[in-house]
Amino acid sequence: MVLQHIGWPTGDDRIYEIECLLPDGKAPTDPTKGVQDVTGFTLVWVLSAAADLVDTPLLEKRTGGLGIAITLADSDTDSLAAGTYYHALKRVDDGLESTGVHGKVKLTTTAAPAA
């Protein structure tokens, strides 16, 4: 499991890319080796107000494939207050459930443009 803290202003579009490494956890020196192919996996990325992620997720995205890109539209976070949240990317296939990435998300307010 990888700990990763991220952040962005509320109301911004964002693409959060995740590379899943093979179980040895080493970054590949050869770009064709070391990356876990997650094609066919059912992956869910959740954003939650609670560190244990047991409350109802505030945001949930499903993805899969060789590279994982969580696409967040500006409207996904428009209603969230600035502050600290928690995220996790989980594999949810029956019998193979696991958390690959987790950490804190720091949402900030978007500054209004100067007039």
Phi, psi and omega per residue, in radians:
M1 nan 2.362 -3.085
V2 -1.884 2.318 3.067
L3 -1.596 2.164 -3.130
Q4 -2.495 2.094 3.100
H5 -1.708 2.388 -3.113
I6 -2.388 2.987 3.095
G7 -2.949 2.782 3.089
W8 -2.956 2.863 3.092
P9 -1.265 2.481 3.052
T10 -1.045 2.580 3.110
G11 1.381 0.108 3.089
D12 -1.677 2.568 2.927
D13 -1.298 2.521 -3.088
R14 -2.665 2.460 2.964
I15 -2.050 2.097 -3.114
Y16 -1.851 1.893 -3.086
E17 -1.703 2.390 -3.112
I18 -2.237 2.308 3.060
E19 -1.908 2.139 3.136
C20 -1.592 2.059 3.131
L21 -1.530 2.805 3.074
L22 -1.115 2.860 -3.029
P23 -0.949 -0.366 3.115
D24 -1.230 -0.223 3.058
G25 1.298 0.102 -3.100
K26 -1.563 2.465 3.042
A27 -1.203 2.428 -3.105
P28 -1.259 2.406 3.008
T29 -1.535 -0.518 3.023
D30 -1.748 2.063 -3.054
P31 -1.059 -0.226 3.120
T32 -1.610 -0.053 -3.118
K33 -2.221 2.678 3.036
G34 1.701 -0.399 -3.132
V35 -1.583 2.278 3.122
Q36 -1.331 2.164 3.047
D37 -1.375 2.032 -3.101
V38 -1.823 0.321 3.055
T39 -1.010 2.280 -3.123
G40 1.577 -0.217 3.070
F41 -1.321 2.604 2.964
T42 -1.788 1.956 -3.073
L43 -2.024 2.434 3.115
V44 -2.258 2.228 3.025
W45 -1.810 2.247 -3.121
V46 -2.164 2.591 3.023
L47 -2.085 2.280 -3.034
S48 -2.429 2.732 3.057
A49 -1.427 -0.300 -3.073
A50 -1.897 2.423 -3.117
A51 -1.077 -0.539 -3.124
D52 -1.477 -0.029 3.068
L53 1.012 0.372 -3.109
V54 -1.550 -0.281 3.096
D55 -1.309 3.032 3.119
T56 -1.083 2.206 3.139
P57 -1.024 2.444 3.066
L58 -1.357 -0.436 -3.104
L59 -2.672 2.424 3.135
E60 -2.472 2.328 3.123
K61 -2.296 2.429 3.094
R62 -1.909 2.468 -3.068
T63 -2.715 3.075 3.089
G64 3.076 2.970 -3.133
G65 2.111 -3.074 -3.096
L66 -1.151 -0.831 3.049
G67 -1.874 2.537 -3.114
I68 -1.928 2.177 3.093
A69 -2.234 2.049 3.077
I70 -1.606 1.985 -3.112
T71 -1.704 2.078 -3.135
L72 -1.939 2.147 3.076
A73 -1.482 2.756 3.128
D74 -0.989 -0.602 -3.122
S75 -1.227 -0.300 3.132
D76 -1.129 -0.534 -3.086
T77 -2.070 0.064 3.137
D78 -0.925 -0.676 -3.047
S79 -1.549 -0.021 -3.116
L80 -1.600 2.429 3.077
A81 -1.317 2.663 3.030
A82 -1.065 2.524 3.130
G83 2.678 -2.962 -3.107
T84 -1.721 2.279 3.091
Y85 -2.201 -3.110 -3.112
Y86 -2.309 2.538 -3.131
H87 -2.330 2.784 3.060
A88 -2.722 2.522 2.977
L89 -1.881 2.112 -3.058
K90 -2.152 2.474 2.932
R91 -1.531 2.260 -3.035
V92 -2.082 0.333 3.078
D93 -1.203 2.401 -3.118
D94 -0.902 2.248 3.104
G95 1.372 -0.085 -3.102
L96 -2.232 0.396 -3.089
E97 -1.114 2.325 3.085
S98 -2.835 2.734 3.079
T99 -1.811 2.150 -3.102
G100 -1.646 -0.712 -3.104
V101 -2.377 2.455 3.072
H102 -2.674 2.834 3.097
G103 2.843 -2.902 -3.123
K104 -1.664 2.630 3.005
V105 -2.129 2.180 3.102
K106 -1.816 1.900 3.068
L107 -1.661 2.306 3.120
T108 -2.025 2.888 3.085
T109 -1.441 2.601 3.102
T110 -1.440 2.204 3.131
A111 -1.253 2.403 3.109
A112 -1.260 2.470 3.130
P113 -1.128 2.545 3.131
A114 -1.184 2.450 -3.129
A115 -1.551 nan nan
